[in-house]
Each structure stands twice: as C-alpha cells, then as structure tokens.
Amino acid sequence: MPILHFITHPEVVIDPVVPVTEWPLSPEGIRRMKLALERPWMSQLGSVFSSSERKATDAAQLISDCFHLSLVIIEELGENDRSATGYLPKIEFEAVANTFFAQPEKSVRGWERAIDAQQRIIAAVDRVIAEAASDAEVAIVSHGGVGALLLCHLKDVPISRAEDQPGSGGGCVFSFDRKKRALLSGWRRIED
C-alpha cells in the first residue's frame, strides 16, 4: 500500500522582526526531528516534499540528508497567506486563526480564505502523489494549518479547527493511503 505521511514542522525560533516564512527550527525542534528519524516508518520513505517556508525545509532537509533523498519544494504546500497581518502575538494569532477556520469563506484581516487555501493544498498534494514513485512511501513536510485543511478534505467534513494538530509546538504526523485517499492514522507526535 503506497502511504503518504503528512508531517508538520516541530518547534521554531519565533522572532517578530523576522518574516514568519523565514523562521528556522529551534534546538528543540531539531532534537525532535532527530528522534523522529529513528522511527521505523521514516526508513521506508522513498521521497520527501516540502513547503518552501524555512521551518518546513529545515525539517525536510534533515529527512532528506538522513535517508539520501532528493528534497522537492512545492510552494503551494505553504501555510495560508497571512502576510496582511504579519507576526501576531500568540493570543491575537489564536483568535484570528479560530475565525479563519470558523468562517472559511471570508478573508479574516486580509488572510487567504480557508476555502482557497484548502483547494490550493489539495492540488499540491495531488501533484505530490502524481510525481512520487508509485511504490514508495512519501513524506510531505508542511504546517499545522495545512494539515488541518487537508484532514478536513480527507475526512469529507466541513473546514474546522477541530482537525488541527494537538499540542502547541507542532511536530505531528498523520498517514493515509495515497491511492484510496483513506486515513491510516490520525495525528500523532513525530517521535512516537
């Protein structure tokens, strides 16, 4: 069964003066990724794809280097476009993110609409599936919001933040059958 593992980047260095798309993995995020590389499912990967945002490419590069895989960057795997607001303090960000998911057909404070982001993400995942070797397991390294929107699609449920990754630091994964688009697991921590 050809499996796709959707991985979210773990903890990052949050710096309000650096564009969010340029935030690197933190030492804790790197530590967690290195633990994840020891999981048996990681050694089954035949290809790795990533969002173009640094936090995702940092995590994907660790996978690529460990297993000698080419890293394919697909910009459309990026988080919803939030450039209209840039960095927001955590409490404010969470409130806006809640509204983003609750009102998917509206642009919240200039952010990309959730329904538009979801369609972009579905098309990007279809591209990954088309480009990946047919018999190898595949990893996509991206972001929590991207995963939540993809999970809503795979589960055929309305867009909702209820499908967001657990915890607050990232570094989660879910897996699905690439051919049937059927979930094999829900969210779990990358190192579990």
N, C-alpha and C positions, 0 to 999 in steps of 0.2 A: 504494500500500500504506500503510495507516494505521500509523504507527510510534509506539511508546511508548519514551521514553528514561528509564531509571531512573538518577538522579544522586544520589551521596552528597555531603553537605556536605564541603568541604575543612577544613583545619586550624582549630582553635578555641583560644580562650583558656581554658586549664584552670585552674580556681580551686576548690580543695577546700571553700572556705566558701560557694560559690555552688551552688545546686542544678544538677545536670548538665543538666537540661532548659532552664536559662537561660543556658548558656554561649554567648557570641557567637562569630562568626568572628574569627579573628586577622587581623592585617595580611597575613600570608602567605596565609591562606585567601581573603581579599578579592582579593588580587593574582591568585591562580589562577582565581578565578571570573571576573574581568575578562578574563583571557586566554581562558577558555572561551567568553565571549560573542562572541569574534571568529571562532569556528569556524563554517563554513558551515551545519552541521546546526542550530545554535542559531537561525538566522534563519528556519528552517522551522516553528518552534513556533507552534501556534495556541492553546495553553492550558498553564497551569502549576499544578500541585497540590503541596502540601507537608504534611509533618508539622507539628504545632503547636509543636515544640521550636525554640527560638530559633536555634540553629545552622543548622537547615534553613530556617527562614523568612528568615533573613538572606540565605542563598544564593538562595532562590527569589525574594525581593524584587528582587535585582539583575537576575535574568532578566526578571521582570515589568516593572520600570522601563525596562529597555533596549528591550524589544520592545512596550511598551504593552499588556500583557496583564493581565487580572484574575487575581489570585492566590486560589486556593481552598485553604483549610486543611481538612485531614481528620485529626482527632486519631488515628484508627486507623492512620495511616501511621507512627506513632511507634515508637521503639526498644522492645525488650522492657522490661517494667516491672522496674526494678532498684531501686525505692525502698526495698526491705527492707534493702539494704546502703548505699545512697547512694554517694558517691565512694569508690572503692578505688584505692590506689596501683597503678601500671601492672603490676607483676609479679603482684600479687594479682588484679587485674582479669583479666589474660590467663588465669590459671589457672582462675578461675571461669567465664569465657567458654568456655574449652575444654570444661569439664564441661557447661555449658549445651547446647552443640552435641552432645556425645558421649552425653548422656543426655536426649534431648528429651522424654521422658515424665515426667521428675522435675523438681520445683522445686528449684533449686540455691540454697541460702541464702535462700530466700524469693522469688527471682526468678520472674517469669512463666515458665511452662513453654514450651519451644521449640515444641512442637506447638500450643499455644494461640496463641502469637504468630503462628505461620505461618498458622493459619486466619483470624485477625483481619486479617492483611496481605493474604491472598488476597481476602477480602471487600472490603477497602478498594480494592484495585487493580481489582476488578470494578466497584466504584462509580465509580472514575475513568473507566474505559472506557465505562461507560454514560452518564456525564454529559458527556464530551468530545465536541466536534464530530466527526462521523463521518469527515471527510476530512482533518483537520488532524493534524499531529504533536503529541505530548503529552509534557510533562516531568513527572516526579514527582521531587521533591527530598526525600530522606529520609536514611537512615542505613545504615552498612555491614552491621550485623546483619540489618536488614530486607531488604536486597538479597540477602544470602546465603540467607535463608529463602525468598525469592521465587524465586531461581535454582534452588534445590533442587526447588521445585514445578514450575517451567517445564521443567526437565530430567527430571522424574519420577524423581528419585533420593532416597534417604533423606537426612534432615537431617544436614548435615555442615559443619564449618567449612572444609572443603576448597573450598567455594564462596564463601568470604569474599573481599572485595576485596583486591587486592595492596597492599603497602606498609603504612605505619603512619599516614599523615596524612589518609586519606580523599581525597575529590575524585576519584572514579572514576564511570564510567558504563557501562551495558550497554543494548542496544536489542533490542526484539522487536516482531514483527508483532502488533498489537492484536487482529485478528480470529482469526488462527490460533494465537495464543499461542506462536509459534515464534521462537526466538532468532535474531537477525540478527548479533549480535556478543557476545563475552564482555566481561569487564571491560577497560577502557582508561582512561587518565588523562583528565580532562575537557578539558585543554588540548591533547591530541594530536589 
